Amino acid sequence: MTDFANEYCMHTATCGQLRSSDIDKDVTLCGWAWHNRDHGGLIFVDLRDRYGCTQVVIDPECIAQDEFACAEHLGREYVLKVEGRVRSRGEESFNPSMPTGEIEVLAHHVTVLNESVTPPFSIEDGIETDETMRMKWRYLDLRRPEMFSALLLRHKVAQAIRSALNERDFLEVETPILANSTPEGARDYVVPSRPNPGRFYALPQSPQQFKQMLMVGGIERYYQIARCFRDEDLRADRQPEFTQVDIEMSFVENDEVMDMMEDVMAHTLQAVNVQHAFPLQRMPWKEAMERYGCDRPDVRFGMELVDITDIVKNSGFKVFSTVAQQGGVVKAINAKGAGDWSRGDIEKLASIAADNGAKGMAWIAFTSDGAEKSPIIKFFSDEEFSALKKALHVEPGDLVLFAADTFATACAVLSALRLHMADALGVKREGHALLWVVNFPMFKYDEDEKKYAAEHHPFTMIRKEDIDKIETDPLSCGSYSYDLVMDGFEVGGGTIRIHNAQLQRRVLRRLGLSDEQIDEKFGHLIHALELGAPPHGGIALGLDRLCMLLAHKNSIRDCIAFPKTSSAADPMTGAPSTITPRQLKEVNLRLL
């Protein structure tokens, strides 16, 4: 707490400030009545503000009669001003769980600044109130210490990032919120333009193109704590409006961006008292997929994927041998400690596999008493079964789960099962683990759309040795890309950008856009690249997600002051809401 906490205020001290060194001082406190207790003539009030809590004693011998009478009827969350003297509680009454537990304030005056009706839930940490209820009364929820702590941590993280970037000659530049619609992998939020009937703005999914044009403009080092918007299905770590730390640099290669970002992260983690070793591991995308089944691996525990394709390619289990002989893969994980699960519990895991694209799920249980149980054991030769156990380091008490499919599907299935089994078995995941996942593919094939898509985004620089493959073999093209991964979440994604206009056109054509569509949607960027664009690259950090992990929360909603529900609604304000026929007419719209 700074000295400014008591300036420009009614109070002379905060409710978390006073200690035994303040005994005999006259003070004024302001805050909310948290807990009230009437002890037969003495009234005790725990007065709370954002800084903490102080016990106030209201003694009829030390206060005016009318003020004491008022104090007898104080309700929860009444807003009070208390003037009094600091005194010791006495050793027998110390409260070691409170920073102010050695003292109390004997009130001389108590003023009710505002009353409160009974709150819809207790202003306490650890309440079991439904989250929608908490969001409906969010301003009350924010009074709870754990919610305030999350917002305070968010503030510290944002300020530390700002400080680190400012020290490194970055300029904070604002980019437009009302922009044009561009494909970014999710639906846009659109805004009708009243002066331009039939035309629409789109709220930015990211400032990507603007920051690239800032590099063309010679800014060289840019950042922005930017509001972004995506109309997509929500999860615990997604919101329709979110905040990202957007960064771009000129005259850099990917190692230089990552080195800079590690320095910023080291500064940021230090600001919130989190210890982590630097430099960070840089894991190739292919390795991450092979070992963990995903490109955002939680490396705090093992249970890694093992490729057993060569072991089972000629086995009598046709599901495995057919996949192996048709170019697919057979992979497995060893869930140590689950070998004694019942067959019914094991087979329930098939729903997780199915949700991630599997047609079925094979398993072998090695019970703690040495038995081997599975409907598929009989299909393996002794040599195959021995090699399988050796590859997976099998011991009594282990459960081996298999996936046989394309590389992508097998990885997705076992990645999901790996995380589920870690939770089910209580596998410890202590502290934080940061690493880079690098060298992503440039393209992927979208089976639903029957066309190629960008793995990161279409402005990513292709690896120099792969540029000639754009038209002929796009799936073999690599890229200069890097994701910052923390505890199994992507907290930042970045790439070196294409700075040549003709190369950018080739990539967009490979993604299925005609020259007319390129000029319509990306003409401004193409023209900028034609006018001396420097080599440049950058990264965007998800501020909400980073704070969620640092605060040890399960949802980013607990690190956002006023979030939306999973249906993208705000229970507090009622958004989204209907608008009047007059408003619709003004923007030339009609509801169907």
C-alpha positions as semicolon CSV with decimal commas, in nm:
position;residue;x (nm);y (nm);z (nm)
1;M;0,000;0,000;0,000
2;T;0,131;0,346;-0,088
3;D;0,100;0,668;0,113
4;F;-0,153;0,786;-0,145
5;A;-0,411;0,538;-0,011
6;N;-0,508;0,788;0,258
7;E;-0,491;1,106;0,051
8;Y;-0,799;1,277;-0,093
9;C;-1,021;1,055;0,128
10;M;-1,251;1,073;0,430
11;H;-1,030;0,828;0,617
12;T;-0,685;0,866;0,772
13;A;-0,606;0,494;0,761
14;T;-0,728;0,193;0,567
15;C;-0,889;-0,113;0,724
16;G;-0,580;-0,323;0,652
17;Q;-0,317;-0,076;0,765
18;L;-0,313;-0,050;1,143
19;R;-0,066;-0,244;1,359
20;S;0,052;-0,246;1,720
21;S;0,282;0,048;1,638
22;D;-0,033;0,259;1,585
23;I;-0,169;0,206;1,938
24;D;-0,303;0,528;2,096
25;K;-0,339;0,702;1,758
26;D;-0,666;0,871;1,667
27;V;-0,784;0,745;1,329
28;T;-1,074;0,764;1,088
29;L;-1,175;0,449;0,899
30;C;-1,429;0,402;0,619
31;G;-1,565;0,077;0,486
32;W;-1,840;-0,184;0,491
33;A;-1,981;-0,353;0,801
34;W;-1,873;-0,710;0,738
35;H;-1,959;-0,896;1,061
36;N;-2,152;-0,745;1,353
37;R;-2,162;-0,897;1,704
38;D;-2,352;-0,766;2,009
39;H;-2,182;-0,886;2,326
40;G;-2,422;-0,757;2,590
41;G;-2,353;-0,387;2,587
42;L;-2,047;-0,387;2,358
43;I;-2,091;-0,402;1,983
44;F;-1,810;-0,543;1,768
45;V;-1,798;-0,462;1,397
46;D;-1,548;-0,602;1,148
47;L;-1,500;-0,307;0,912
48;R;-1,377;-0,405;0,565
49;D;-1,234;-0,217;0,268
50;R;-1,016;-0,322;-0,026
51;Y;-0,706;-0,329;0,194
52;G;-0,832;-0,556;0,471
53;C;-1,040;-0,565;0,788
54;T;-1,020;-0,396;1,130
55;Q;-1,223;-0,480;1,439
56;V;-1,417;-0,178;1,572
57;V;-1,549;-0,173;1,929
58;I;-1,856;0,041;2,000
59;D;-1,885;0,104;2,376
60;P;-2,188;0,301;2,506
61;E;-1,951;0,469;2,756
62;C;-1,738;0,616;2,476
63;I;-1,993;0,727;2,216
64;A;-2,302;0,947;2,197
65;Q;-2,625;0,775;2,297
66;D;-2,794;0,833;1,961
67;E;-2,494;0,694;1,773
68;F;-2,487;0,386;1,992
69;A;-2,859;0,333;1,938
70;C;-2,797;0,353;1,564
71;A;-2,506;0,109;1,593
72;E;-2,734;-0,146;1,758
73;H;-2,921;-0,178;1,429
74;L;-2,632;-0,189;1,182
75;G;-2,693;-0,429;0,895
76;R;-2,452;-0,630;0,685
77;E;-2,275;-0,420;0,422
78;Y;-2,378;-0,087;0,573
79;V;-2,126;0,178;0,466
80;L;-1,968;0,336;0,775
81;K;-1,731;0,607;0,881
82;V;-1,567;0,533;1,216
83;E;-1,362;0,779;1,420
84;G;-1,178;0,639;1,718
85;R;-0,856;0,544;1,893
86;V;-0,634;0,243;1,822
87;R;-0,580;0,013;2,119
88;S;-0,439;-0,332;2,184
89;R;-0,676;-0,627;2,184
90;G;-0,478;-0,789;2,461
91;E;-0,282;-1,111;2,416
92;E;-0,580;-1,331;2,497
93;S;-0,782;-1,171;2,215
94;F;-0,520;-1,155;1,939
95;N;-0,642;-1,286;1,604
96;P;-0,337;-1,427;1,420
97;S;-0,542;-1,489;1,103
98;M;-0,585;-1,112;1,052
99;P;-0,293;-0,878;0,972
100;T;-0,466;-0,625;1,201
101;G;-0,535;-0,892;1,463
102;E;-0,328;-0,733;1,739
103;I;-0,530;-0,412;1,753
104;E;-0,884;-0,279;1,747
105;V;-1,035;0,069;1,718
106;L;-1,246;0,201;2,005
107;A;-1,508;0,413;1,831
108;H;-1,582;0,770;1,938
109;H;-1,814;0,840;1,646
110;V;-1,991;0,607;1,402
111;T;-2,160;0,759;1,097
112;V;-2,377;0,557;0,861
113;L;-2,284;0,680;0,514
114;N;-2,534;0,448;0,347
115;E;-2,754;0,156;0,438
116;S;-2,782;-0,175;0,254
117;V;-3,061;-0,420;0,200
118;T;-2,973;-0,782;0,281
119;P;-2,721;-0,900;0,015
120;P;-2,827;-1,194;-0,205
121;F;-2,519;-1,389;-0,091
122;S;-2,247;-1,366;0,172
123;I;-1,951;-1,142;0,098
124;E;-1,707;-1,418;0,186
125;D;-1,437;-1,619;0,013
126;G;-1,517;-1,975;-0,088
127;I;-1,892;-1,926;-0,120
128;E;-2,088;-2,195;-0,306
129;T;-2,322;-1,948;-0,474
130;D;-2,416;-2,025;-0,835
131;E;-2,185;-1,840;-1,074
132;T;-2,475;-1,683;-1,264
133;M;-2,601;-1,537;-0,936
134;R;-2,256;-1,398;-0,864
135;M;-2,242;-1,241;-1,210
136;K;-2,590;-1,090;-1,176
137;W;-2,470;-0,911;-0,861
138;R;-2,113;-0,871;-0,981
139;Y;-2,049;-0,547;-0,794
140;L;-2,115;-0,739;-0,471
141;D;-1,901;-1,030;-0,587
142;L;-1,613;-0,787;-0,641
143;R;-1,623;-0,696;-0,270
144;R;-1,512;-1,047;-0,181
145;P;-1,138;-1,053;-0,098
146;E;-1,056;-1,331;-0,344
147;M;-1,219;-1,144;-0,631
148;F;-1,040;-0,823;-0,541
149;S;-0,712;-1,015;-0,519
150;A;-0,764;-1,149;-0,872
151;L;-0,822;-0,799;-1,010
152;L;-0,524;-0,666;-0,815
153;L;-0,306;-0,939;-0,965
154;R;-0,438;-0,851;-1,311
155;H;-0,346;-0,487;-1,251
156;K;0,006;-0,582;-1,141
157;V;0,055;-0,808;-1,442
158;A;-0,063;-0,541;-1,687
159;Q;0,151;-0,271;-1,529
160;A;0,458;-0,494;-1,519
161;I;0,418;-0,576;-1,889
162;R;0,374;-0,207;-1,969
163;S;0,681;-0,116;-1,766
164;A;0,897;-0,384;-1,929
165;L;0,793;-0,284;-2,281
166;N;0,832;0,088;-2,212
167;E;1,187;0,023;-2,092
168;R;1,257;-0,150;-2,423
169;D;1,152;0,146;-2,639
170;F;0,809;0,016;-2,738
171;L;0,538;0,272;-2,815
172;E;0,182;0,215;-2,694
173;V;-0,043;0,289;-2,992
174;E;-0,422;0,250;-3,009
175;T;-0,575;0,090;-3,316
176;P;-0,938;0,113;-3,435
177;I;-1,225;-0,080;-3,278
178;L;-1,451;-0,019;-3,580
179;A;-1,277;-0,196;-3,867
180;N;-1,345;-0,410;-4,171
181;S;-1,434;-0,777;-4,156
182;T;-1,144;-1,017;-4,216
183;P;-1,125;-1,396;-4,173
184;E;-0,948;-1,475;-3,845
185;G;-1,087;-1,820;-3,768
186;A;-1,402;-1,713;-3,580
187;R;-1,716;-1,516;-3,655
188;D;-1,701;-1,136;-3,636
189;Y;-1,922;-0,915;-3,426
190;V;-2,066;-0,673;-3,681
191;V;-2,185;-0,315;-3,633
192;P;-2,414;-0,143;-3,886
193;S;-2,302;0,193;-4,018
194;R;-2,579;0,456;-4,009
195;P;-2,414;0,695;-4,259
196;N;-2,342;0,406;-4,497
197;P;-2,665;0,209;-4,544
198;G;-2,614;-0,162;-4,598
199;R;-2,251;-0,151;-4,487
200;F;-2,101;-0,280;-4,164
201;Y;-1,801;-0,248;-3,941
202;A;-1,655;-0,550;-3,765
203;L;-1,516;-0,541;-3,414
204;P;-1,153;-0,658;-3,432
205;Q;-1,066;-1,018;-3,352
206;S;-0,713;-0,883;-3,312
207;P;-0,522;-0,571;-3,427
208;Q;-0,311;-0,794;-3,653
209;Q;-0,324;-0,598;-3,978
210;F;-0,309;-0,259;-3,808
211;K;0,006;-0,348;-3,618
212;Q;0,168;-0,474;-3,938
213;M;0,088;-0,143;-4,105
214;L;0,238;0,037;-3,805
215;M;0,561;-0,143;-3,888
216;V;0,533;-0,022;-4,246
217;G;0,482;0,323;-4,094
218;G;0,821;0,306;-3,924
219;I;0,701;0,271;-3,563
220;E;0,939;-0,028;-3,526
221;R;0,830;-0,125;-3,172
222;Y;0,461;-0,121;-3,087
223;Y;0,241;-0,257;-2,813
224;Q;-0,118;-0,223;-2,702
225;I;-0,332;-0,376;-2,430
226;A;-0,610;-0,432;-2,677
227;R;-0,975;-0,526;-2,650
228;C;-1,066;-0,798;-2,900
229;F;-1,394;-0,966;-2,995
230;R;-1,479;-1,312;-3,129
231;D;-1,827;-1,454;-3,176
232;E;-1,737;-1,815;-3,095
233;D;-1,853;-2,091;-2,866
234;L;-1,729;-2,024;-2,515
235;R;-1,520;-2,233;-2,277
236;A;-1,372;-2,169;-1,934
237;D;-1,075;-1,992;-2,095
238;R;-1,269;-1,796;-2,361
239;Q;-1,492;-1,489;-2,363
240;P;-1,666;-1,302;-2,649
241;E;-1,466;-0,991;-2,556
242;F;-1,119;-1,038;-2,421
243;T;-0,792;-0,854;-2,368
244;Q;-0,461;-0,929;-2,529
245;V;-0,120;-0,771;-2,501
246;D;-0,041;-0,705;-2,865
247;I;0,327;-0,662;-2,961
248;E;0,507;-0,607;-3,291
249;M;0,872;-0,541;-3,383
250;S;1,057;-0,452;-3,702
251;F;1,389;-0,592;-3,823
252;V;1,365;-0,911;-3,617
253;E;1,373;-1,287;-3,657
254;N;1,182;-1,531;-3,442
255;D;1,458;-1,591;-3,183
256;E;1,479;-1,218;-3,115
257;V;1,105;-1,190;-3,052
258;M;1,115;-1,486;-2,815
259;D;1,420;-1,352;-2,631
260;M;1,248;-1,016;-2,582
261;M;0,929;-1,184;-2,463
262;E;1,118;-1,396;-2,211
263;D;1,267;-1,080;-2,061
264;V;0,919;-0,927;-2,037
265;M;0,777;-1,243;-1,879
266;A;1,060;-1,266;-1,627
267;H;0,990;-0,906;-1,522
268;T;0,616;-0,976;-1,504
269;L;0,641;-1,295;-1,299
270;Q;0,879;-1,126;-1,057
271;A;0,619;-0,849;-1,005
272;V;0,367;-1,107;-0,878
273;N;0,623;-1,313;-0,681
274;V;0,627;-1,613;-0,915
275;Q;0,959;-1,789;-0,958
276;H;1,048;-1,946;-1,293
277;A;1,376;-2,030;-1,462
278;F;1,474;-1,863;-1,789
279;P;1,559;-1,913;-2,075
280;L;1,262;-2,130;-2,164
281;Q;1,259;-2,464;-2,341
282;R;1,183;-2,439;-2,715
283;M;0,998;-2,751;-2,826
284;P;0,928;-2,813;-3,196
285;W;0,558;-2,852;-3,282
286;K;0,617;-3,204;-3,413
287;E;0,777;-3,311;-3,084
288;A;0,493;-3,160;-2,880
289;M;0,239;-3,352;-3,086
290;E;0,434;-3,678;-3,070
291;R;0,492;-3,664;-2,693
292;Y;0,180;-3,491;-2,562
293;G;-0,074;-3,506;-2,845
294;C;-0,129;-3,130;-2,856
295;D;0,052;-2,807;-2,931
296;R;-0,003;-2,663;-2,581
297;P;0,136;-2,940;-2,360
298;D;0,123;-2,940;-1,982
299;V;0,476;-3,063;-1,915
300;R;0,438;-3,069;-1,536
301;F;0,359;-3,441;-1,547
302;G;0,446;-3,739;-1,763
303;M;0,201;-3,993;-1,909
304;E;0,347;-3,915;-2,253
305;L;0,219;-4,067;-2,576
306;V;0,416;-4,363;-2,714
307;D;0,407;-4,461;-3,081
308;I;0,370;-4,839;-3,107
309;T;0,281;-4,853;-3,477
310;D;0,584;-5,063;-3,569
311;I;0,515;-5,309;-3,287
312;V;0,154;-5,381;-3,387
313;K;0,160;-5,330;-3,765
314;N;0,143;-5,708;-3,827
315;S;-0,056;-5,806;-3,519
316;G;-0,368;-6,017;-3,526
317;F;-0,571;-5,723;-3,393
318;K;-0,703;-5,596;-3,726
319;V;-0,801;-5,254;-3,594
320;F;-0,434;-5,182;-3,522
321;S;-0,275;-5,359;-3,817
322;T;-0,514;-5,209;-4,071
323;V;-0,456;-4,854;-3,948
324;A;-0,079;-4,909;-3,942
325;Q;-0,071;-5,055;-4,293
326;Q;-0,287;-4,772;-4,433
327;G;-0,054;-4,495;-4,317
328;G;-0,215;-4,421;-3,981
329;V;-0,059;-4,449;-3,636
330;V;-0,120;-4,651;-3,322
331;K;-0,029;-4,464;-3,005
332;A;-0,081;-4,531;-2,635
333;I;-0,047;-4,382;-2,288
334;N;0,025;-4,555;-1,958
335;A;-0,207;-4,431;-1,682
336;K;-0,012;-4,555;-1,382
337;G;-0,234;-4,635;-1,086
338;A;-0,552;-4,708;-1,284
339;G;-0,489;-5,076;-1,350
340;D;-0,734;-5,184;-1,081
341;W;-1,024;-4,982;-1,218
342;S;-1,336;-5,182;-1,296
343;R;-1,409;-5,270;-1,656
344;G;-1,716;-5,049;-1,641
345;D;-1,515;-4,747;-1,529
346;I;-1,253;-4,806;-1,797
347;E;-1,509;-4,838;-2,073
348;K;-1,668;-4,508;-1,970
349;L;-1,351;-4,347;-2,105
350;A;-1,467;-4,438;-2,455
351;S;-1,700;-4,137;-2,453
352;I;-1,401;-3,906;-2,413
353;A;-1,227;-4,080;-2,701
354;A;-1,541;-4,053;-2,917
355;D;-1,577;-3,682;-2,842
356;N;-1,231;-3,634;-2,989
357;G;-1,292;-3,830;-3,308
358;A;-1,217;-4,192;-3,214
359;K;-1,427;-4,475;-3,353
360;G;-1,354;-4,682;-3,041
361;M;-1,103;-4,725;-2,761
362;A;-0,885;-5,025;-2,681
363;W;-0,725;-5,083;-2,342
364;I;-0,523;-5,328;-2,135
365;A;-0,534;-5,330;-1,754
366;F;-0,236;-5,466;-1,559
367;T;-0,375;-5,517;-1,211
368;S;-0,169;-5,476;-0,896
369;D;-0,190;-5,850;-0,828
370;G;-0,017;-5,925;-1,162
371;A;-0,321;-6,011;-1,374
372;E;-0,360;-5,882;-1,732
373;K;-0,713;-5,797;-1,844
374;S;-0,838;-5,688;-2,184
375;P;-1,044;-5,828;-2,472
376;I;-0,754;-5,759;-2,714
377;I;-0,462;-5,939;-2,543
378;K;-0,536;-6,263;-2,730
379;F;-0,458;-6,097;-3,064
380;F;-0,091;-6,028;-2,980
381;S;0,198;-6,266;-3,006
382;D;0,419;-6,309;-2,700
383;E;0,690;-6,109;-2,875
384;E;0,450;-5,823;-2,962
385;F;0,302;-5,816;-2,612
386;S;0,646;-5,811;-2,452
387;A;0,761;-5,529;-2,681
388;L;0,445;-5,332;-2,606
389;K;0,498;-5,360;-2,229
390;K;0,862;-5,260;-2,264
391;A;0,783;-4,955;-2,480
392;L;0,524;-4,833;-2,228
393;H;0,727;-4,922;-1,915
394;V;0,439;-5,130;-1,784
395;E;0,425;-5,231;-1,417
396;P;0,151;-5,393;-1,205
397;G;-0,122;-5,137;-1,141
398;D;-0,097;-4,972;-1,484
399;L;-0,371;-4,907;-1,740
400;V;-0,271;-4,870;-2,105
401;L;-0,508;-4,678;-2,333
402;F;-0,473;-4,693;-2,713
403;A;-0,571;-4,481;-3,011
404;A;-0,544;-4,604;-3,371
405;D;-0,629;-4,351;-3,641
406;T;-0,476;-4,068;-3,839
407;F;-0,190;-3,891;-3,663
408;A;-0,410;-3,589;-3,583
409;T;-0,701;-3,792;-3,444
410;A;-0,484;-4,031;-3,242
411;C;-0,305;-3,734;-3,087
412;A;-0,630;-3,555;-3,005
413;V;-0,782;-3,864;-2,843
414;L;-0,484;-3,946;-2,623
415;S;-0,421;-3,582;-2,532
416;A;-0,776;-3,560;-2,396
417;L;-0,744;-3,894;-2,215
418;R;-0,406;-3,792;-2,070
419;L;-0,554;-3,480;-1,910
420;H;-0,864;-3,666;-1,791
421;M;-0,661;-3,944;-1,632
422;A;-0,427;-3,697;-1,462
423;D;-0,731;-3,534;-1,300
424;A;-0,893;-3,868;-1,213
425;L;-0,574;-4,004;-1,056
426;G;-0,488;-3,683;-0,872
427;V;-0,155;-3,644;-1,050
428;K;0,027;-3,349;-0,895
429;R;0,083;-3,044;-1,114
430;E;0,268;-2,803;-0,890
431;G;0,393;-2,457;-0,974
432;H;0,400;-2,320;-1,327
433;A;0,570;-2,450;-1,641
434;L;0,640;-2,216;-1,931
435;L;0,784;-2,321;-2,265
436;W;0,782;-2,228;-2,632
437;V;0,627;-2,451;-2,897
438;V;0,790;-2,353;-3,226
439;N;0,797;-2,432;-3,598
440;F;0,429;-2,496;-3,661
441;P;0,315;-2,611;-4,005
442;M;0,209;-2,326;-4,230
443;F;-0,108;-2,495;-4,358
444;K;-0,362;-2,753;-4,248
445;Y;-0,644;-2,913;-4,444
446;D;-1,000;-2,831;-4,337
447;E;-1,204;-3,145;-4,402
448;D;-1,534;-2,964;-4,347
449;E;-1,458;-2,680;-4,588
450;K;-1,256;-2,903;-4,823
451;K;-0,978;-2,649;-4,853
452;Y;-0,649;-2,546;-4,698
453;A;-0,640;-2,315;-4,396
454;A;-0,361;-2,136;-4,212
455;E;-0,238;-2,311;-3,897
456;H;-0,172;-1,975;-3,727
457;H;-0,294;-1,700;-3,959
458;P;-0,241;-1,619;-4,327
459;F;0,016;-1,345;-4,259
460;T;0,273;-1,591;-4,118
461;M;0,610;-1,615;-4,290
462;I;0,678;-1,952;-4,456
463;R;1,016;-2,109;-4,394
464;K;1,247;-2,002;-4,674
465;E;1,323;-2,356;-4,787
466;D;0,950;-2,430;-4,828
467;I;0,833;-2,131;-5,030
468;D;0,845;-2,325;-5,358
469;K;0,601;-2,583;-5,211
470;I;0,309;-2,344;-5,154
471;E;0,124;-2,454;-5,465
472;T;0,251;-2,812;-5,496
473;D;0,282;-2,949;-5,141
474;P;0,133;-2,702;-4,892
475;L;0,109;-2,946;-4,599
476;S;0,488;-2,985;-4,597
477;C;0,544;-2,609;-4,559
478;G;0,682;-2,498;-4,225
479;S;0,655;-2,152;-4,075
480;Y;0,839;-1,909;-3,850
481;S;0,600;-1,939;-3,557
482;Y;0,611;-1,969;-3,181
483;D;0,349;-2,014;-2,910
484;L;0,410;-1,941;-2,543
485;V;0,256;-2,226;-2,344
486;M;0,188;-2,225;-1,970
487;D;0,047;-2,513;-1,766
488;G;-0,122;-2,667;-2,067
489;F;-0,268;-2,343;-2,204
490;E;-0,155;-2,125;-2,490
491;V;-0,096;-1,785;-2,328
492;G;0,067;-1,625;-2,630
493;G;0,097;-1,683;-3,001
494;G;0,325;-1,517;-3,250
495;T;0,495;-1,539;-3,586
496;I;0,733;-1,363;-3,815
497;R;0,510;-1,197;-4,078
498;I;0,518;-1,201;-4,455
499;H;0,659;-0,866;-4,565
500;N;0,658;-0,927;-4,941
501;A;0,336;-0,844;-5,126
502;Q;0,368;-1,115;-5,392
503;L;0,437;-1,387;-5,135
504;Q;0,135;-1,270;-4,936
505;R;-0,082;-1,301;-5,249
506;R;0,045;-1,654;-5,310
507;V;-0,047;-1,761;-4,957
508;L;-0,394;-1,608;-4,981
509;R;-0,452;-1,777;-5,316
510;R;-0,347;-2,111;-5,163
511;L;-0,619;-2,053;-4,902
512;G;-0,877;-2,032;-5,178
513;L;-0,915;-1,657;-5,225
514;S;-0,938;-1,507;-5,573
515;D;-0,740;-1,197;-5,664
516;E;-1,063;-0,998;-5,647
517;Q;-1,133;-1,124;-5,294
518;I;-0,774;-1,052;-5,191
519;D;-0,799;-0,694;-5,316
520;E;-1,137;-0,645;-5,149
521;K;-1,043;-0,784;-4,807
522;F;-0,668;-0,729;-4,789
523;G;-0,593;-0,463;-5,049
524;H;-0,485;-0,212;-4,784
525;L;-0,231;-0,459;-4,644
526;I;-0,104;-0,567;-4,986
527;H;-0,045;-0,205;-5,086
528;A;0,137;-0,142;-4,758
529;L;0,366;-0,439;-4,821
530;E;0,445;-0,299;-5,167
531;L;0,575;0,024;-5,014
532;G;0,892;-0,083;-4,837
533;A;0,763;-0,301;-4,556
534;P;1,045;-0,407;-4,322
535;P;1,087;-0,763;-4,197
536;H;0,872;-0,779;-3,884
537;G;0,714;-1,011;-3,634
538;G;0,539;-1,013;-3,303
539;I;0,325;-1,190;-3,050
540;A;-0,005;-1,148;-2,867
541;L;-0,043;-1,252;-2,503
542;G;-0,385;-1,347;-2,367
543;L;-0,399;-1,128;-2,057
544;D;-0,715;-1,290;-1,919
545;R;-0,576;-1,641;-1,954
546;L;-0,236;-1,550;-1,810
547;C;-0,400;-1,394;-1,505
548;M;-0,629;-1,697;-1,463
549;L;-0,327;-1,925;-1,440
550;L;-0,128;-1,697;-1,210
551;A;-0,430;-1,659;-0,981
552;H;-0,488;-2,039;-0,980
553;K;-0,844;-1,998;-1,106
554;N;-1,037;-2,243;-1,323
555;S;-1,205;-1,980;-1,540
556;I;-1,099;-1,649;-1,690
557;R;-1,433;-1,510;-1,570
558;D;-1,280;-1,491;-1,221
559;C;-1,011;-1,253;-1,349
560;I;-1,241;-1,020;-1,545
561;A;-1,439;-0,747;-1,368
562;F;-1,757;-0,787;-1,571
563;P;-1,750;-1,110;-1,776
564;K;-2,014;-1,282;-1,986
565;T;-2,173;-1,621;-1,919
566;S;-2,119;-1,928;-2,137
567;S;-2,409;-1,806;-2,353
568;A;-2,233;-1,469;-2,407
569;A;-2,488;-1,289;-2,188
570;D;-2,446;-1,042;-1,902
571;P;-2,693;-1,125;-1,620
572;M;-2,621;-0,793;-1,451
573;T;-2,713;-0,553;-1,733
574;G;-2,929;-0,787;-1,940
575;A;-2,705;-0,764;-2,247
576;P;-2,760;-0,854;-2,523
577;S;-3,095;-0,679;-2,533
578;T;-3,354;-0,585;-2,792
579;I;-3,352;-0,243;-2,955
580;T;-3,644;-0,027;-3,063
581;P;-3,792;-0,014;-3,415
582;R;-3,664;0,344;-3,435
583;Q;-3,306;0,234;-3,364
584;L;-3,335;-0,036;-3,630
585;K;-3,466;0,213;-3,882
586;E;-3,180;0,455;-3,811
587;V;-2,926;0,192;-3,913
588;N;-3,133;0,067;-4,207
589;L;-3,205;-0,277;-4,059
590;R;-3,518;-0,489;-4,038
591;L;-3,564;-0,801;-3,826
592;L;-3,687;-1,112;-4,005
